[in-house]
Amino acid sequence: MGEKIKVGVIGAGRIGKIHASNIIKNFPDVEVKAIADICADNIREWAVGLGISTVYDDYKKIIEDPEITAVIICSSTNTHSQITIEAAQAGKHIFCEKPIDYDVDRIHAALAAVKKAGVKFQVGFNRRFDHNFKKVKELIQSGEIGDVQIVKVVSRDPAPPPIEYVKVSGGMFLDMTIHDFDMVRYLTGSEVTEVYANAGVLVDQAIGEAGDVDTALISLKLKNGAIGMIDNCRKAVYGYDQRVEVLGTKGAISVGNDTPTTVVVSTEDAVVNDKPKYFFLERYMESFEAEMKDFFYSIAHDTETVVSGIDGLKPVLIGIAAQKSYKEGKPIRLEE
């Protein structure tokens, strides 16, 4: 890479800590110069242990640092678009966790700032970098199964999030299903034109009282004629259920769950194998590293980022359409 890329991490919750640790451990040509979090005192010992000596409680100090060339935005969602605008105006390259915002106008404002500044901008849809799903994409692109007809995505969490999180999450369609909307676009290479969401509260009534749903089947129509189906639930007692199936005119591709081992024990009483990995930190850890690798490559080699601002906008639009479909009980066209 040549000269080190100096970055600042904004937000040191779970995902911010993952990114900071991955960068320090796996990217010798990148330096985490500073990290900012509103609870700076709570993360100082952890940061120093990683070798990050500069810890701020105000992210603006990272934005104002002329030595920092890129920021990793991992703060709460309601801050993403504003920090993106400020970072772009300061000439920083930007990696922003999903979603950019829940408000479409604010997303457009953020993307306009990025375009005006001419900086790199990548959205954190990490599942595109998963080894299984990347292989599915490659096989589809190569024509291995012909034209895509049906895409099925199963995404079920092992346990629902805390109610306090649910209240500020933007709702399941914009918090959880947003990854699946992106996966359908990614695998098919086509845009969603219509959404029909059938959803309910079947896991925890407190989620419903907070104004959200916890279980859903979402049907999608795509511009290329393909049909998509997403199966979501906030609780699958057996673990983190992440599967994909794609049917094409020449065949089909399926991806099962990753398990801790592939050991199968067969006895007179039963045939037993491992349950799926328990949660996203186990299932997708390699993908978090891979997405950062591509982000830093785009900076060092002046290439386009692999998950663009438009890729960040489109799933939000689909999520808003899904919310509208659920509330009105009918299919919603994206043009609406």
N, C-alpha and C positions, 0 to 999 in steps of 0.2 A: 504493500500500500504506500510505502514511503513515509511521509510525516504522519504522526499519529492523529487520528480523529478524536477530538475531545468532545465528550457528551455530558449533558446534564440530565438527570432523571427527575421528573416532576411527579411526585406521588409515590409513597413508599408503603402502600398496602401490599396485599399478597402478590399481585402481578408486577408491581414496581420492584419488589424485592427479587422476584424471579429474573426479571430482565437485568437488573443491576448485577446480580450474582453471575448470570450467564455471560454477560459482557466481560467481566473481570476474569472469569475462569477460562473462557474460550476464545477471546479475541485480543491477542497481544498487541495488535496495531490500533486498538481503541482504548482510550482512557476515560473512565468515569471521573470527571473532575469534581463534580458536586452533585448532591441530591437534595431535593427540597420536599418538605412535608409539613402540613399545618401542625402536626404533633412531633416536631423535630426532636424534642428531648426524649421521646419514646423510642426513636430509631438511632440515636447517636451512637450508642454502644455497638449495635449491629453494624452500622456503617463503618465505624473505625475498625471493627474486626475484619471487614472486607478490604480495608485499605483506602476507604473514602474519608478523607480528613475534613472536607468541607460539607457541612450540613446546615441548610437554611430552613427557616420557617416561612419564608416568602419566596415563591417561585420566580418573582420578578428579578431577583438577584442573579438567577441563572440566565434569564433572558438578556440581562444587561452585561453579562460577562463577554468581552470581545474574543476571548480565547476559545469559548465553547462554540463549536460549529454545528452541533445537532442536539435536539432535545427529544427525550422519550417521555411522552405524555401518558401518565398512568393514574392521574388524579380522578376525582369523581366526575361522572359523565357531564354534569351540568357546567363543568369548567372547560371541557375539551375544546369547544369551538373558540372561546375567547382566548385561551392560551395559544391555540393554533394561529389566530390572527396576530397576536403580539409577537410570537416567535417568528412568523413569516416576515413581519415588518422589520424585525431585527436581523433578518438575513439568515436565520437558522434553518437547517434541514430538520424535518419533523417526522417522527414516528408517533402515531396517535392510536391509542387503544380504541376499540370499537365501543359504542358508536361515536361518530364525530359529534353528534347532538341528537336530541329527539325532535328538534324543531327544524323543519326543512329550510326556512329562511336563514337561520343561523348557519346551517351547513353550507348553503350557497355563499354566504358572506365569508366563511372560512376558506372555501375553495377559491373564491375570487382573490383573497389576500395571498394565498399560496401562488396562484397563477401570476399575479402582479409582481411578486417578489422573485419568481423564478427559482424557488427552492424545491428540494425533493420532499415528497409527502407520501407516506405509506400508512395504510390502515391495518390494524392488528387482527386480521382474519387469519389466525394461525392455522386453522384446520386445512387450509390450502397446502400447507407445507408438511402435512402428515404423510408418512411414507406410503400408507395404503391408498389414500385418496389421490395422491400425486400419480400413482401407478394407474388408477382408474382413468384419470384425465388423459394420460399418455395413450392408453389403449383406445379410448374413444377417439382421440385426435388422429390416431393411426388408421382408423377405419376398421379396427378389429371386429367390432360388432355391428358395423353398418350405421344406418341412421338411428339416432336415439328416439325411442317411442315413449318409454316410461322411466322415470327416476323416482325411487322410493328412498327416503331418508328417515331413519329411526334415531331419535336422540332423547334419551330419558336419563334424568339425574338420579343418583342413589337416594337423595334426601332433599326436601325443599329448603330454600334459603330462609334465614330468619325473617320474621314478619317486618321488622324495621327496614330490612333491605328491600323487601317486596314493595313497600310503600314508596320508595324512591327509585325503583328500578326502571320505571317507564313501562312496566307490564311485561308479561312473558314473551309476547311477540317481538318486542324491541330489545329484550334482554337475553333471552335464551334462543328463541327461534331465529333470530337475526343471523346466527351462524349457519343455520340450515338454509335460509333464503340465499345466503351467499354461496353455499355449497351447490345448490341447484343451478345457479347462474354459472358458477365455475365449471361444473362438469358438463353442462349442456352447451356452453358458449352462446346461450340465447337469453333473451330478456323475458321476464314474466309479464304477461298481458292481463291476466285475470286471477283473482284470489277468492276462494271460498273457505271460511274458517268455521268449523264446528267445534265448539269448546265448552268446557264446564269446570266446576269445582268438585273434584272427586277425591282429592288427597287431604286437604286441610281447609275447613270452613273459614278459618281466619284469613286465608288468602283471598277468598271471596269477599269477606268483610272489608278487606283492604282495597277492593275494587279490581281484583285481577282474577285470572283463571289459572289452573294448574295442569290441565289435561286438554289436548287438542289434536284434531286431525285437520290438516290444511291441504286443500286441493289447489293446484296451480295449473294454469294454461300458459304455454310458452309461445313466443313468436314463431319458432320453427315448427310448430305443430305438436311438439312433445307435451306430455302430461306429467306433472309432478305430484307427489304425495309426501307430506311430512307428518310424522307421528311423534308427538311430544308428550312427556309427562314429567312432572317435578319429582316423582318418586317411583323408582323401580327397586324393589327390596333386594334384588340380587346383584346390584352394582351399576356401574356407569355403562349404559347400553348405547353403543355407537355403531350403527350398521348402515350400509348403503347397498342398493341393488339397482342396476341399470339394464333395461331391456332394449335391444336394438333389432334391426331387421335381419342381422346375420348372427345374432347370439345374445348372450347376457353376461354381465359381470356382477359379482357380489363380494362384499367385504364384511367379514364377521368381526366380532369383538376381539381386541387384544386382551390376552390373559397373562398372568404372571409367569406361567410356564405352559408348555404344550403337553405336559404329562397327562396320560389317561390311565386310570387304574380300573381294570376289569376283574370282577370277582363273581362268584355265584349269585351274590345279592344285587349287585349294581355295577354300572359303568359310570365312573366318576372322573370329571376333569375340573379344572379351576374355573371359578366365576370370573366375570370380566374385571379388569382393573377398576378400583373403587371410584376414582374421581378424575377430573380433568388434569390435575397436576401430575398424576401418574401416566395417564393415557397420552397426553399431548406434550410432555416435557421436551422431547426432541424437536417438536415443531416450533416451540418458542425460540430455541436456538437457531433453527433454520431460517425463520423469518428475519431475525436480526442480521444473519449473515448476508441475506439478499439486500437488506436496507443499506448496510455498510458498503456492499459492493457497488450499489447504485451511486453512492456518494463518491467513492474512490475512482470509479470508472466513468462517471457522468452518464449513466444509463437511466432509462425510465424505471420507476419502482414497479414491482410486480402486482401490488394491490393499490390501485390508484384512489384518488379522491372520489371519482365516479363510482368505483367499487364500494366505497364507503357510503355513498348517497343511496344507491339503488335498493339495498336491503332495508333501509329505513323507510323508503317509500312503500315497499312491499309490506313491511310491518304495520304501517299506518293503515294500509288497505285491509290488512287482516283484522285489525281492531274494528274498523268500520263494518266489515263483513259480519263479524261476530255480533256486533251490537244491532245491526239491521237485519240479520238473518238471511242474507242473500249474497250472491257473488258480486264482487266489486272489480271493475275494470281499472287498471292502473292509470289510464288517461283521465279518470275522474279525480 
